[in-house]
Amino acid sequence: MPERDYYETLGVARGATPEAIKKAYRGLARKYHPDVNPGDKTAEAKFKEVQQAYDVLSDKEKRERYDRYGDAAFEGMAAGPRAGASDYTFRFGEPGFETVDFSQFFGNMSGAGAATDEDEHPGGAGLFEDILGRMRSPRGGRPRTGRSEEAHLTIPFLTAVRGGETTIEVQREGGRRESLVVKIPPGVDTGAKLRLKGRGEPGGKGAPPGDLTIHITVEPHPYFKREGRDLQVEVPISVSEAILGAKIEVPTLDGMKSLTVPPGSSCGQKLRLKGQGVPASGGKPAGDLFVVLKIIVPKTVDEVSRRLIQEFAERNPYNPRAGLW
């Protein structure tokens, strides 16, 4: 059994579908995210466990290796000298890795005229240098470019809208974890992909590293909602404010701002604050903020108020349902 049960960490069955794994991850990442639990080391540790479990179970190849070998599948298993962490690691007898036929390095040695090591390498580099070189560069070609990687990052709503910087921990070969600073451009949304060029796995000797693609998930906001580059926020108003009009304070990305509610406003009516939505970026204009009015009626009124309201209704007869059906 593996030392850590990634399925148990995400709270899913071993036969869970990729969709179920993603859904479980999103819920847990939102629950334990450091921005939601500032200063909580327990939540931070739990967030890292959830991230690590998802990194493995969301990748088909990694998941198959984990199901077969457990944690041992991600421990360093190297063969031969390594010029650096970027060189090949050979695993034998594992699905997806071909067996090396060493006879290709020696040629036909049974017949006359077979080439010797000195014939092949007049400079005296030696047969084993050739073997190792071909291992690092299959078929004698250039060293292999580093493998591109993927990671998942959940960010707060305001960071997604305004842009900013955050950090992400990426699991490297051999279980090593590396923290990277990620610049979030303004206006990203759930489903966006950010590519960090050259931040994937290192390449072979002299070859460039791969890229790191980050899949973005944006946390919901307590009161702002987003539609494209526009934002919406529900603001409660009283009956008298709706009838008579009023000046009220409403939340924006830049703090509270004054807004005029026109007399005779209805519940659900939208008032626009131009340019107060998602900030302009990447050649796209700023969005707008729509304030959705929500009339709140008091649950109890005194007798005098009741008579006044009844008198108001009698003096101002109005049927809002007239003509609808």
Backbone hydrogen bonds, N-H to C=O, Kabsch-Sander energy under -0.5 kcal/mol:
donor,donor_aa,acceptor,acceptor_aa,energy
6,Y,4,R,-0.9
9,T,5,D,-2.1
10,L,6,Y,-1.8
11,G,7,Y,-1.0
12,V,7,Y,-2.3
16,A,13,A,-1.9
21,I,17,T,-2.2
22,K,18,P,-2.4
23,K,19,E,-2.3
24,A,20,A,-2.3
25,Y,21,I,-2.4
26,R,22,K,-2.5
27,G,23,K,-1.9
28,L,24,A,-2.2
29,A,25,Y,-3.1
30,R,26,R,-2.1
31,K,27,G,-1.7
32,Y,28,L,-2.5
33,H,29,A,-0.9
36,V,33,H,-1.4
37,N,33,H,-1.6
40,D,37,N,-2.0
41,K,39,G,-1.0
44,E,40,D,-2.1
45,A,41,K,-2.5
46,K,42,T,-2.3
47,F,43,A,-2.5
48,K,44,E,-2.0
49,E,45,A,-2.0
50,V,46,K,-2.5
51,Q,47,F,-2.5
52,Q,48,K,-2.6
53,A,49,E,-2.5
54,Y,50,V,-2.3
55,D,51,Q,-2.4
56,V,52,Q,-1.4
57,L,53,A,-2.7
58,S,54,Y,-2.3
59,D,56,V,-1.0
60,K,58,S,-0.6
63,R,59,D,-3.0
64,E,60,K,-2.2
65,R,61,E,-2.0
66,Y,62,K,-2.6
67,D,63,R,-2.9
68,R,64,E,-1.3
69,Y,65,R,-3.0
70,G,66,Y,-2.3
72,A,69,Y,-1.0
73,A,70,G,-1.7
74,F,71,D,-2.1
75,E,72,A,-1.1
87,D,84,G,-1.6
97,F,94,E,-1.7
102,F,100,V,-0.9
104,Q,101,D,-1.5
105,F,102,F,-1.3
106,F,102,F,-0.6
106,F,103,S,-0.8
107,G,103,S,-1.6
109,M,107,G,-0.9
114,A,111,G,-0.9
120,E,116,T,-2.2
121,H,117,D,-2.1
124,G,121,H,-2.4
130,D,126,G,-1.2
131,I,127,L,-2.2
132,L,128,F,-2.6
133,G,129,E,-2.5
134,R,130,D,-2.3
135,M,131,I,-2.0
136,R,132,L,-2.1
137,S,133,G,-1.9
140,G,137,S,-1.7
141,G,138,P,-1.7
144,R,136,R,-0.8
146,G,208,P,-2.4
149,E,211,D,-2.7
151,A,213,T,-2.3
153,L,215,H,-2.7
155,I,217,T,-2.5
160,A,156,P,-1.9
161,V,157,F,-2.1
162,R,158,L,-2.8
163,G,159,T,-2.2
164,G,184,I,-2.2
166,T,182,V,-2.1
168,I,180,L,-2.3
170,V,168,I,-0.5
170,V,178,E,-3.1
172,R,170,V,-0.6
172,R,176,R,-4.9
175,G,172,R,-1.5
176,R,173,E,-0.7
178,E,170,V,-2.7
180,L,168,I,-2.9
182,V,166,T,-3.5
182,V,180,L,-0.5
184,I,164,G,-3.8
184,I,182,V,-0.6
187,G,160,A,-1.5
188,V,160,A,-1.1
188,V,185,P,-1.1
191,G,216,I,-2.8
192,A,189,D,-2.2
194,L,214,I,-2.6
196,L,194,L,-0.6
196,L,212,L,-3.4
197,K,195,R,-0.8
199,R,196,L,-1.7
200,G,210,G,-2.8
201,E,147,R,-2.2
203,G,207,A,-0.6
204,G,144,R,-2.8
207,A,204,G,-2.8
210,G,201,E,-2.4
212,L,196,L,-2.1
213,T,149,E,-2.9
213,T,211,D,-0.5
214,I,194,L,-3.4
214,I,212,L,-0.5
215,H,151,A,-3.0
215,H,213,T,-0.5
216,I,192,A,-2.8
216,I,214,I,-0.5
217,T,153,L,-2.4
219,E,155,I,-2.7
221,H,224,F,-0.6
225,K,232,Q,-2.2
227,E,230,D,-2.8
230,D,227,E,-2.0
231,L,288,D,-2.7
232,Q,225,K,-2.6
233,V,290,F,-2.1
234,E,223,Y,-0.5
235,V,292,V,-2.7
237,I,294,K,-2.3
242,A,238,S,-1.9
243,I,239,V,-2.2
244,L,240,S,-3.0
245,G,241,E,-1.6
246,A,261,V,-1.9
248,I,246,A,-0.5
248,I,259,L,-2.7
250,V,257,K,-2.9
252,T,255,G,-1.0
253,L,276,Q,-0.5
255,G,252,T,-1.6
257,K,250,V,-2.7
259,L,248,I,-2.7
261,V,246,A,-3.8
261,V,259,L,-0.6
264,G,242,A,-1.1
264,G,243,I,-0.6
265,S,242,A,-2.0
265,S,262,P,-0.8
268,G,293,L,-3.6
269,Q,266,S,-1.8
271,L,291,V,-2.5
273,L,289,L,-3.2
274,K,272,R,-0.6
276,Q,273,L,-1.5
277,G,287,G,-2.5
278,V,229,R,-2.2
281,S,284,K,-1.6
284,K,281,S,-2.4
287,G,278,V,-2.5
289,L,273,L,-2.3
290,F,231,L,-2.9
290,F,288,D,-0.5
291,V,271,L,-3.4
291,V,289,L,-0.6
292,V,233,V,-2.4
292,V,290,F,-0.7
293,L,269,Q,-2.8
293,L,291,V,-0.6
294,K,235,V,-2.1
296,I,237,I,-2.9
297,V,295,I,-0.5
306,R,302,D,-2.2
307,R,303,E,-2.3
308,L,304,V,-2.2
309,I,305,S,-2.6
310,Q,306,R,-2.3
311,E,307,R,-2.6
312,F,308,L,-2.5
313,A,309,I,-2.4
314,E,310,Q,-2.0
315,R,311,E,-2.4
316,N,312,F,-1.7
322,A,319,N,-1.5
324,L,321,R,-1.9
325,W,321,R,-0.5
